[in-house]
Amino acid sequence: MPSTVRSWVEIWWGATLLFLFCHLGYIYGQIRYPVPEESQEGTFVGNVAQDFLLDTESLSARRLQVAGEVNQRHFRVDLDSGALLIKNPIDREALCGLSASCIVPLEFVTEGPLEMYRAEVEIVDVNDHAPRFPRQQLDLEIGEAAPPGQRFPLEKAQDADVGSNSISSYRLSSNEHFALDVKKRSDGSLVPELLLEKPLDREKQSDYRLVLTAVDGGNPPRSGTAELRVSVLDVNDNAPAFQQSSYRISVLESAPAGMVLIQLNASDPDLGPSGNVTFSFSGHTPDRVRNLFSLHPTTGKLTLQGPLDFESENYYEFDVRARDGGSPAMEQHCSLRVDLLDVNDNAPHITVTSELGTLPESAEPGTVVALISVQDPDSGSNGDVSLRIPDHLPFALKSAFRNQFSLVTAGPLDREARSSYDIMVTASDAGNPPLSTHRTIFLNISDVNDNPPSFFQRSHEVFVPENNRPGDLLCSLAASDPDSGLNALISYSLLEPRNRDVSASSFISLNPQTGAVHATRSFDYEQTQTLQFEVQARDRGSPPLSSTVTVRLFVLDLNDNAPAVLRPRARPGSLCPQALPPSVGAGHLVTKVTAVDLDSGYNAWVSYQLLEAPDPSLFAVSRYAGEVRTAVPIPADLPPQKLVIVVKDSGSPPLSTSVTLLVSLEEDTHPVVPDLRESSAPREGESRLTLYLAVSLVAICFVSFGSFVALLSKCLRGAACGVTCFPAGTCACLTRSRRREGLPPSNGILRIQLGSEDPIKFVDVGGHSHGCTPLASAPTRSDSFMMVKSPSAPMAGEPVRPSCPPSDLLYGLEVRPWQAQPVPEGYCEPVIWLGQVPEGTDPPVRAHREATICVRNNHLINAVLYKWFLN
């Protein structure tokens, strides 16, 4: 029969556990798993993956684990099934002591993303401990005069189990004088008391030996016994009496040692020694109470002699005995409960359950950085904890459960602005005064390729003199990238538009690591003046980012070309014959030497000089116009004159060339000295070439004549004007001076506006009649030229020269100031300004209407009238 009952009990217990395992309770919104204590390793507790809706296939990758070193000693997670298993057997009594409930909070952490889950495990008590008395023999003395019904408290037994497995009853061996009564305290514990049922007679029996048994409520129940020895003492009439049967006091846990907590009073009406009362702790008072409190034997003062700790034990309850000095001595007992009041003496404790350590700067707001838990063993408001971080940081705290927080990003992160954060987390309780604890979380921000390389300027201009050496460093294009690692590693490449005729890669080379630009060959200004290309800086991020810079390379002209004579045409080393009519006067134009220089600017400005002549006084050469004129009247018997004309540019150093003229009178029959280097036999194709040139010249003349007639008719319809025709076939209508509004007669002034694309090598404006032959040589940049023809006036002591016709314009690049001395009537001399007419010139000049002559690609393409008036 007992075995059958035991089998049914085991079946009921198993069913209860199965029901608890299958039906998980959600307490306060959390999952709770019950498990019996002392369960063996590998015992199934619950399936956390299923309860938290986690994918079992990703548990290994996300590293699902139990957080906290203490909990990791007892539990583990099977990553294959997601089951929570026992790692080591759990002793409930060692873990929770005598607490009625034993709840172990568990935290589970996963990575990628960082998340935390919380559950509770209830350790179910198993009846594995039997009740035990502190001593195996209990001694009690009772006077023979003690009245029936008097109670004597006995020392209670201890059971490490709790709940139904704790002590549930006491039993006393059968006898005729004593019975057992059990008193239940406020905390639910049972205290046995010996009840006297019949009067004692010491003369009949002086002592009694009884057996006291304590039984728990386990299944099967366990028990413990102690021997109770009762000694019968001689008569003492009155026992001491307390004012109250029980006392209850409260004291702060911070109370200092030596503080008197209470003074007990007990009275005894007996006289003499029988009325002298002494106080002491009952025999079954625990040692921890005796060590913590002291009781004065005569005054009954209860004094604190050790530190109190509310968090360890929040109250103490024990019995005090008052005993007189009679024989036999009589005693009385009272119950004393000391309640501890909590004081805010514990600062919160911060535990970082899990932290990332490194976070990419591209992390979205709300990304979990760390999981934080705080504990405060104080109670009430002293245990209410709040968490905070500095306001200026891009982070925030979110509360998942009570005293459980997650640190998340609250805004965008920028590694280039700040690469790491020291986040100070402060936990404060609500006590008075509040206590706080600090914990610093270190977070590094990893780089993301979010910044393209940047150049110091969007465009770069490089000036390179021509004839440079191949391999010369032209410029260094350095870009910077605030990213780090591969994201900041920059490579350079050359970008060329597809529609460009000139390839930049044929002139330059680019170092892909440093961005240095080198010349691969020598530049020639006469072939290439400008070169434009783009350089791209590209990092090695993923995806890569890039930026470009535009480089404009300007080739600077050097004086590396000597002037070339255009006319008179002569073969190298030969003489150019020029004929003069007999009896020529002074100032007669013999010829005009015209030369050009392929260089630009000052390097292309040419001047003419008579280098050699049999008689230098006979001829004069205009320095800038190249006109060879007679300086004095030529005699009729003048022998042939060999004149060497040097044409020199204005470069540094200057370059020059020469042409040799053989000037003779028309009646002179001196044969021309042939060039010994030329072949005496005529070439076969010379006659045919001459025919082609003649036909081309006739055609050009017809076209020019038609253009001249059309422009002349247009000018005649508008107003009377003078027409100036230019070598390119374009004519300008120059309005003659008319007096308007009292203005004096005007001279024509033209401005040449140069384009910025191509240089002007040579411009010839005006005719060659009357000795007014202009010459111009232009720079490469856009500029303006003033061309002014001054009034004619003879110099003192010189013959009057004919005035230049209005259609002839003298111009150039040299700025020559107006002569300061008085100008005689009838003198003709070109006066030229560069750019705007300077203020303060004499005579004063003011504009009435403007016009422009546009020259491009060495051709005159447009001409519009300018009118200036000389006051």
C-alpha angles and dihedrals in degrees: 000000000000090000090052092052090048091052092052091048091052090049091051092049092049092049090050092052091046090052090050092049094047098043108049115196122225106217113189091343095308133109116249125196119195118211129171117246120254090030111164125252113283095027111153113245103170144311106262094178091058095043094048093042094241125160107249092207092062098045094097093048092047091044099227107203144156112262122224130046095245094053092043089062091062106029140039137177123236103225092201097059103013091237122151109229137185111257099183129007113269123225105207094197091054092045102043106011114204095341113137092228128033111202119172113198112217128196123198121200129199130185133217090064105020107238136161130211127189133209138156131232117206112208104217113214119242120201096248099135129069122214114267132195117221089236130025092219123049118195122205130175120204127180116237090235093060108129121237112264094040113136128218117195115230130205110268126228124245126229121187091207121085139210116014090353092062125089110304103171148002129222131198126204112253119270137144101241106045138049132182124243122184121211121201118217128212092262091055097254120136122233118194119223127193110230119203108221102171131030117264127233113200091195091060099040125001099188142019130207115208135171118231115200127193117200127192127212098243126126105268093021122232127210143193131201140204132186115245115205114193117194119198113221132197122270123295111167105210131036122209114266128212121217089236133022091223136020130200124191136170128219135177114252087231092061110134125241114268094037114139108232101183141343115224122210127202126171131206119190093204120107129234120004090345089066097047107103124202126190127219142151116272115261094252095053109129119247093240088063093047090051093048100043135035125205120205107227097218106027098038092225113158108212130189111235103167140042119278124220119192091192092058098042126353100198143016125210123186142143128257122206126212113197131181128217098243126120109273093024118230124210142189129202134213132184120240124193121190113196118199120221115216119244124194094251099133123076117215117268119224120209121186102211095187136350134183100219092198128047128179115243089236092065112134121239109272096039110146112243101174142352115231132190126187131197132190117183091204119101135234117003089345088068097045105108130195125192128211142170131197114289097227094065122093092238137094139194122235124191114224099171135354107303090357118113138174122211109219137174114264100186145008119303125220117193091191090059095041126001100189141020132211100204112197111205115199122197117195130179127215096244126125105273095019120230123214141190130202129213125178121215115199116213126181120202113221120214126258122190097253100131124071119214112271131206122218090243134014096233132029129201121206125188116202125179114229122253090042120163118261109254096034116144108248100180143326117237108201121185127189131213120193091205121095138233117005089348089067097041104110129200125187129219136178119245120198128184113242095227095059117110093204117062114218091206089066090062105033142031126211125213104226093207103043103022091234113156116213131184115246094194142006119283122231114203092202089060103031125023102165136020125189126191141149129238120206122209112202128181127213098240125126106277095019120231127208145181134192138221126203115229120199113194117197120195112217118219121242125194096257100131125073119217116272121216113232098180144059087034115224136160116250110277094012132112122248109220118217123185127214126197114239121269095019116179129222117291096031112150108239096178142314122245111213121190136170133201121213090214122087139235117003089350088066098046106107132196131193128225136175105239104174133015134149089235112016091190094068098064137036129197122211106236098219104019097047092224116156109209137169112261096196134014109288117235118232094240096054111144118224112289123216108211122188111202117195118207111200130181126218097243126124106271094020122229124210146185132191141217125202119219125195105205117193138159118264092241090050110106097192108139117242111254105243123227106258089210092060121085114251093219116083117245118250098234099044096093093049092049090051090053092052092050092050093051091048091049092052091050092050090049092054092050092047092048092052091050090048093052092048094049092044092053090049092052093047090055092054106036143316107289145160117241124220117194123202130208093254091062099260123122131201122213108225113196113221117235117276127178110249122171091349096307117152123239113293135221120216116258122188129194120204111211110202124211121235098229107066134022124248109237100178136356123187115188124177136016132288099238124119091015095284102130117159128212130194136176117183135207123239097251129074110277144146131244128204118209115191129175111205128212116275119250130160120238117238111274095015130102118257112262122210116267117253113252116252092248093063114089125192116205143150144142101270116101109223118181122229112268112261096209121081113276115228120230116274098020116142119202130148114245113194135189126192114221120342119007104266118242119248096032119150116258094034117238131205130178125242102173134351136220136179136224110203118204123188133166090004091299130110104234104169139017128188126178124264120195122195126172125214112211 
